[in-house]
Amino acid sequence: MHSNNKKRLVEQVRRFRARFVQSVGTVLSEVIPRQSLVEWVTEEAGAYRERIYGPFTTLVLFIEQVLGADHSCQDTVARGLSARVALGQSPSSLNTGPYCKARSRLSLSLLERLAREVGRRVCAGQPAAWRWRNREVKLIDGTTVSMPDTEANQASFPQHREQKPGLGFPVARLVAIVSLSCGAVLEWAAGPGEGQKTGETALLWRLKARLTAGDVVIADRYYAGYFLIAALVALGVDVVMRQHHRRRTDFRRGRRLGTRDHMVVWARPQRPDWMDERTYEAIPETLTIREVRTGGVTLVTTLTRARDVSRQELRELYGRRWQVELDLRSIKAVMQMDILRCKTPAMVEKEIAAHLLAYNLVRAVMAQAADAHDLLPRQLSFKAALQLLNAFERLLRYGPRQPLTGPHTHLLAGLARRKLPHRPGRVEPRAVKRRAKPHDLLTRPRHVLRERLYRRKERYERACLR
């Protein structure tokens, strides 16, 4: 890389780190590694000529795009123009074409690499008191996102099979592994929402090797299958899941540990069609599982020592599984990832990675605020953190070169004051009060109905000329 490009990149990294409170001096102030980030951009971008939308400039604008309220490329280009004026550089055009081309050149591996590294560093740098019995608890759940109805997107992420052509939208399925303690997304896998081997368990099967020995996995009953649990046990991972609805639990059998609390032996089912014989033979023929009835649900777990983990503790631990639902809601609703904007599969993958990277950066700031004010990250509001970061964005990115101790301190203190209320056992109906507008549903392709309207207009005009 040319020396001028290297100096410019180092300065851009400095401003980017300041934007996400990376100069406070705490353990969590190094979740965005300065030197590593420079090296990664250099590796992924290679030799490039200097242009308005260089690799790192495009990366920063992409992150700002998914963090902002507008999400449009036009708004992002306006942000880029504002940034250049603030830095005393020549103003750029408001044409979105160059930015969109620069985004398409941006490496997917850079986005994924940085997102995973930020999540890993937040998780590794957190105090031991945030963990459960000094063990990392990881939440697993899946969701779906839609995207523009283009031929390329339909080919890679087909719409639901029951929808007619031209009336649905391509759908991608996403499975994420989220830290219970700090809320960061540690791993994820995306794939089509339709077809063979596209379910949540299939995506998790691809991610299971990313888990480490000593982890505790919490998931709902959709994942409570024999083969998946056996694969996690082989990795040294414990699980706490709700019993699958197709498995019958009889507390009169097995070794009794307490009231509606026993240990049983599961037998290995027959080999499914999707599994090869070699993998099937490597799975043990039996599993020793603890089944517990508590809080109105039946839980299955590999934490078999009742003296170490009581029924009440299992109930409380599984009850915190709901945090992953809130995390996915923050990503999809607050950050507006539920409806993606990109029109090609390659850009869809980049857009998902950019959202998860931006989410982890916000979580890193929340972790710093919690650490500085003796709180837990889960006690802080994600939406409030995003609002404060966007409010401080210009001050932090284009402030003086010296450490921004004052603004950083005020931002973290303000975030700590937005503490979530303690509402144990809170329930809400899954219903909305505001009525939708009474528009007709699209039951035929849009171009067919458009042609009908044109013909109706022509008939009306001819009738008026008679």
C-alpha positions in Angstrom: 0.0 0.0 0.0 1.2 3.5 -0.8 2.5 5.4 2.2 -0.1 8.2 1.7 -2.9 5.7 1.6 -1.5 4.0 4.8 -1.4 7.3 6.7 -4.9 8.2 5.5 -6.2 4.8 6.6 -4.6 5.1 10.0 -6.4 8.4 10.5 -9.7 7.0 9.4 -9.4 4.1 11.8 -8.7 6.6 14.6 -11.8 8.5 13.9 -13.8 5.3 13.6 -12.6 4.1 16.9 -13.5 7.4 18.5 -17.0 7.1 17.1 -17.6 4.0 19.2 -15.9 5.1 22.4 -12.6 3.3 21.9 -10.3 5.7 23.9 -11.6 5.5 27.4 -8.8 3.3 28.7 -10.8 0.3 30.1 -10.4 -3.3 29.2 -13.3 -3.0 26.8 -11.8 0.0 25.0 -9.9 -2.4 22.6 -12.8 -4.3 21.1 -12.0 -2.5 17.8 -8.3 -3.5 17.4 -6.4 -0.5 15.8 -3.5 -2.3 14.2 -5.5 -5.4 13.3 -8.2 -3.3 11.5 -5.6 -1.5 9.4 -4.0 -4.9 8.5 -7.4 -6.5 7.7 -8.4 -3.6 5.4 -5.0 -3.8 3.7 -5.4 -7.6 3.2 -8.9 -7.5 1.9 -8.7 -4.5 -0.3 -5.1 -5.1 -1.6 -3.6 -2.3 -3.7 -6.1 0.3 -4.6 -6.0 3.8 -6.0 -7.2 6.6 -3.9 -10.8 7.6 -4.6 -13.6 9.3 -2.8 -15.1 6.0 -1.7 -12.1 4.0 -0.7 -12.5 0.7 1.1 -12.5 2.0 4.7 -14.6 5.0 3.8 -17.2 2.8 2.2 -17.1 0.4 5.2 -17.8 3.3 7.6 -20.6 4.7 5.5 -22.1 1.3 5.2 -22.2 1.0 9.0 -23.6 4.5 9.3 -26.3 3.5 6.7 -27.6 0.6 8.7 -27.4 2.5 12.0 -29.3 5.5 10.7 -33.1 5.9 10.5 -33.3 6.5 6.7 -31.2 3.5 5.4 -31.3 4.9 1.9 -28.2 5.3 -0.3 -29.1 8.9 -0.9 -29.0 9.7 2.8 -25.6 7.9 3.0 -24.1 9.8 0.2 -25.3 13.0 1.9 -23.5 11.8 5.1 -20.3 11.3 3.0 -20.5 14.8 1.6 -21.0 16.2 5.1 -18.0 14.2 6.3 -15.7 15.6 3.6 -16.8 19.2 4.3 -16.2 18.7 8.0 -12.7 17.4 7.3 -11.9 20.3 4.9 -11.9 18.2 1.8 -13.4 19.0 -1.6 -17.1 18.3 -1.7 -18.3 15.2 -3.5 -21.3 14.6 -5.8 -24.6 13.5 -4.4 -24.9 10.8 -7.1 -25.5 7.4 -5.5 -23.8 5.4 -8.3 -20.2 5.7 -7.1 -21.1 4.7 -3.6 -23.2 1.7 -4.7 -20.3 0.5 -6.9 -17.9 0.9 -4.0 -20.2 -1.1 -1.7 -20.3 -3.9 -4.3 -16.5 -3.9 -4.3 -16.4 -4.1 -0.5 -15.2 -7.5 0.7 -17.8 -9.7 2.5 -15.1 -11.4 4.4 -14.0 -8.1 5.9 -17.5 -7.4 7.2 -17.9 -10.8 8.6 -14.4 -10.9 10.1 -14.8 -7.6 11.8 -18.3 -8.4 13.1 -17.1 -11.7 14.6 -14.0 -10.2 16.1 -15.8 -7.4 17.8 -18.3 -9.8 19.3 -15.5 -12.1 20.4 -13.5 -9.3 22.0 -16.6 -7.9 23.9 -17.3 -11.4 25.2 -13.6 -12.1 26.1 -13.1 -8.7 27.8 -16.3 -8.7 30.0 -16.0 -9.1 33.8 -16.4 -12.6 35.2 -19.3 -11.4 37.3 -21.4 -11.0 34.1 -21.2 -14.7 33.3 -23.3 -17.6 34.8 -21.0 -19.5 37.2 -18.0 -18.2 35.3 -19.3 -20.0 32.2 -20.4 -18.4 28.9 -24.1 -18.9 28.2 -25.0 -18.7 24.5 -28.5 -18.2 23.2 -29.6 -19.7 19.9 -32.5 -18.7 17.8 -33.5 -18.2 14.2 -35.5 -15.6 12.2 -36.3 -14.6 8.6 -35.8 -11.4 6.7 -37.3 -10.4 3.3 -35.7 -8.5 0.4 -36.6 -6.9 -2.9 -38.4 -9.1 -5.4 -35.7 -9.5 -8.1 -34.9 -12.5 -10.2 -31.4 -12.9 -8.7 -32.8 -12.8 -5.1 -35.6 -15.2 -6.0 -33.1 -17.7 -7.4 -31.0 -17.7 -4.2 -33.7 -17.0 -1.6 -37.0 -18.2 -3.1 -40.3 -17.0 -1.7 -42.7 -19.2 0.2 -43.9 -22.1 -2.0 -47.6 -21.3 -1.4 -47.2 -17.8 -2.8 -47.9 -17.2 -6.5 -45.1 -15.8 -8.7 -44.9 -12.0 -8.5 -46.9 -11.8 -5.3 -44.3 -12.7 -2.7 -40.8 -11.6 -1.6 -37.6 -13.6 -1.4 -36.9 -14.8 2.2 -33.6 -15.6 3.9 -33.4 -17.6 7.1 -30.9 -16.5 9.7 -29.7 -18.4 12.8 -27.6 -16.5 15.4 -25.5 -17.4 18.4 -25.8 -14.6 21.0 -24.0 -14.1 24.3 -26.4 -14.0 27.2 -24.2 -11.8 29.3 -23.2 -9.0 26.9 -25.8 -9.5 24.0 -23.2 -9.6 21.2 -23.8 -11.8 18.2 -20.9 -14.3 18.2 -21.8 -16.3 15.1 -24.5 -16.6 12.5 -25.4 -18.5 9.4 -27.8 -17.4 6.6 -29.5 -19.4 3.9 -32.7 -19.7 1.9 -36.0 -19.9 3.7 -37.3 -22.7 1.4 -35.9 -26.0 0.2 -34.0 -29.0 1.6 -31.5 -28.4 4.5 -32.6 -24.9 4.9 -34.2 -25.2 8.4 -32.8 -23.6 11.6 -31.3 -26.9 12.8 -29.5 -27.3 9.5 -28.0 -23.9 9.8 -27.0 -24.5 13.4 -25.4 -27.8 12.4 -23.1 -25.7 10.3 -22.3 -23.4 13.3 -21.8 -26.1 16.0 -18.1 -26.2 15.5 -17.8 -22.6 16.5 -19.0 -23.4 20.0 -16.3 -24.2 22.6 -16.0 -26.6 25.5 -17.6 -25.2 28.7 -20.3 -23.2 26.9 -23.9 -23.6 28.0 -26.4 -23.4 25.1 -30.0 -22.3 25.7 -32.5 -22.8 22.9 -36.2 -23.5 22.4 -37.7 -26.9 21.8 -37.3 -26.7 18.0 -33.6 -27.6 18.5 -34.1 -30.3 21.1 -33.3 -33.2 18.8 -31.2 -36.2 19.7 -28.5 -35.7 17.0 -28.0 -32.0 17.7 -27.7 -32.5 21.4 -25.3 -35.4 20.9 -23.1 -33.3 18.7 -23.0 -30.5 21.3 -22.2 -32.9 24.1 -19.3 -34.2 22.0 -17.9 -30.7 21.9 -18.1 -30.4 25.7 -21.1 -28.1 25.6 -24.0 -28.3 28.0 -27.6 -27.6 26.9 -30.8 -26.3 28.5 -33.8 -26.7 26.1 -37.5 -27.1 26.3 -38.6 -30.7 25.6 -39.6 -31.3 21.9 -43.4 -31.4 21.6 -43.2 -34.9 19.9 -41.3 -36.5 22.7 -43.3 -37.9 25.6 -42.0 -37.4 29.1 -42.9 -40.0 31.8 -41.5 -39.1 35.2 -42.4 -42.5 36.5 -39.3 -43.9 34.6 -35.6 -43.2 34.9 -33.7 -42.3 38.1 -35.6 -39.9 40.3 -33.9 -36.7 41.4 -36.9 -34.9 42.9 -40.5 -34.0 42.2 -40.9 -34.2 38.4 -37.2 -34.3 38.1 -35.4 -37.4 36.8 -32.6 -38.7 34.6 -33.4 -40.9 31.6 -31.5 -42.6 28.8 -32.4 -41.6 25.2 -31.8 -44.1 22.5 -30.4 -43.1 19.2 -33.1 -42.8 16.5 -32.7 -44.3 13.0 -30.5 -42.5 10.6 -32.2 -39.6 8.8 -31.9 -39.3 5.1 -29.8 -36.1 5.3 -27.1 -37.7 7.4 -24.4 -39.9 6.0 -23.5 -43.3 7.6 -20.1 -42.1 8.8 -21.5 -39.2 10.8 -24.3 -41.4 12.1 -21.9 -44.1 13.4 -19.9 -41.4 15.2 -22.9 -40.4 17.3 -23.3 -42.3 20.5 -26.1 -44.9 20.8 -27.5 -43.4 24.0 -27.6 -40.1 25.8 -28.2 -39.5 29.5 -30.5 -36.6 29.8 -32.1 -34.8 32.8 -35.8 -33.9 32.3 -37.4 -31.4 34.6 -40.9 -30.1 34.9 -40.8 -26.5 36.2 -42.7 -23.3 35.5 -45.3 -25.1 33.4 -42.8 -26.4 30.8 -40.6 -29.5 30.6 -36.9 -28.8 30.2 -34.2 -31.2 29.0 -30.6 -30.5 30.0 -27.2 -32.1 30.3 -26.6 -30.4 33.6 -27.5 -33.6 35.4 -26.2 -32.9 38.9 -29.3 -31.8 40.8 -27.2 -30.7 43.8 -25.2 -28.3 41.6 -28.1 -26.9 39.6 -31.6 -27.0 41.1 -34.9 -27.0 39.3 -35.4 -23.3 40.2 -32.0 -22.4 38.7 -32.9 -24.2 35.5 -36.2 -22.4 35.3 -34.5 -19.0 35.7 -31.8 -19.9 33.3 -34.2 -21.0 30.6 -36.4 -18.0 31.3 -33.5 -15.8 30.1 -33.8 -17.4 26.7 -36.3 -14.7 25.9 -33.3 -12.2 25.7 -32.4 -13.6 22.2 -36.0 -12.8 21.0 -35.4 -9.2 22.2 -32.0 -9.1 20.6 -33.4 -10.2 17.2 -36.2 -7.7 17.6 -33.6 -5.0 18.2 -31.7 -6.0 15.0 -34.9 -6.4 12.8 -37.2 -3.7 14.2 -34.9 -1.0 15.7 -32.2 -1.4 13.1 -34.7 -2.2 10.4 -33.1 -5.4 9.1 -36.5 -7.1 8.7 -36.8 -5.8 5.1 -33.4 -5.6 3.3 -32.8 -3.2 0.5 -30.2 -4.9 -1.7 -31.2 -6.4 -5.0 -28.5 -9.1 -5.5 -27.7 -12.1 -3.2 -24.1 -11.0 -2.8 -25.2 -7.6 -1.5 -27.9 -9.2 0.7 -25.1 -11.2 2.5 -23.1 -8.0 2.9 -26.1 -6.1 4.2 -26.8 -8.8 6.8 -23.1 -8.8 7.9 -23.1 -4.9 8.1 -26.2 -5.0 10.3 -24.6 -7.5 12.7 -21.3 -5.6 12.7 -23.1 -2.4 13.6 -25.2 -4.2 16.2 -22.0 -5.5 17.9 -20.4 -2.1 17.9 -23.4 -0.7 19.7 -23.3 -3.6 22.2 -19.6 -2.8 22.8 -20.5 0.7 23.8 -23.2 -0.6 26.1 -20.7 -3.0 27.7 -18.4 -0.1 28.4 -21.2 1.9 30.0 -22.2 -1.0 32.1 -18.6 -1.7 33.2 -18.0 1.9 34.1 -21.1 2.3 36.2 -21.3 -1.1 37.9 -24.3 -2.4 35.9 -25.1 -5.4 33.7 -25.3 -4.8 29.9 -28.8 -6.4 29.9 -30.0 -3.6 32.2 -29.4 -1.0 29.5 -31.6 -0.1 26.5 -30.3 -0.9 23.1 -32.5 1.7 21.4 -31.3 4.4 23.8 -27.7 3.4 23.1 -28.3 3.7 19.4 -30.0 7.1 19.8 -27.1 8.5 21.9 -24.5 7.2 19.5 -26.2 8.8 16.5 -26.6 12.1 18.5 -22.9 12.1 19.4 -21.8 10.9 16.0 -20.5 14.1 14.5 -18.8 15.3 17.7 -17.0 12.0 18.1 -15.9 11.4 14.5 -14.8 14.9 13.7 -13.6 16.1 17.1 -10.0 17.0 18.0 -7.2 14.5 17.7 -6.6 14.3 21.5 -8.5 11.7 23.4 -12.2 12.6 23.6 -12.4 11.8 27.3 -15.2 14.4 28.0 -17.7 13.4 25.3 -17.0 9.7 25.9 -17.7 10.1 29.6 -20.9 12.1 29.0 -22.1 9.5 26.5 -21.5 6.5 28.7 -23.0 8.3 31.7 -26.1 9.2 29.7 -26.5 5.6 28.5 -26.1 4.3 32.1 -29.0 6.6 33.1 -31.3 4.9 30.6 -31.6 1.8 32.7 -34.4 -0.6 31.9 -37.1 -1.0 34.6 -37.1 -4.4 36.4 -40.3 -6.1 35.3 -40.2 -9.8 36.3 -42.9 -12.0 34.8 -44.2 -9.4 32.4 -46.5 -10.6 29.7 -48.0 -8.9 26.7 -50.7 -10.1 24.2 -49.4 -10.7 20.7 -51.8 -8.3 19.2 -51.7 -4.7 17.8 -54.2 -2.0 18.6 -53.6 0.3 15.6 -55.6 -0.9 12.6 -54.0 -1.3 9.2 -55.2 0.8 6.3 -58.0 -0.8 4.3 -56.0 -1.4 1.1 -56.7 -4.5 -1.0 -54.2 -7.2 -1.1 -52.1 -7.8 -4.2 -53.6 -11.0 -5.7 -52.1 -10.7 -9.2 -48.7 -9.6 -10.4 -48.3 -5.8 -10.3 -47.6 -5.4 -14.1 -50.9 -7.3 -14.9 -52.9 -4.9 -12.7 -51.0 -1.9 -14.1 -52.0 -2.9 -17.6 -55.6 -3.2 -16.6 -55.6 0.3 -15.2 -54.0 1.6 -18.4 -56.8 0.0 -20.5 -59.5 1.4 -18.1 -58.0 4.8 -18.5 -57.9 4.6 -22.3 -61.6 3.5 -22.4 -62.5 6.4 -20.1 -60.6 8.9 -22.3 -62.3 7.6 -25.5 -65.7 7.8 -23.9 -65.0 11.5 -23.0 -64.2 12.4 -26.6 -67.4 11.0 -28.0 
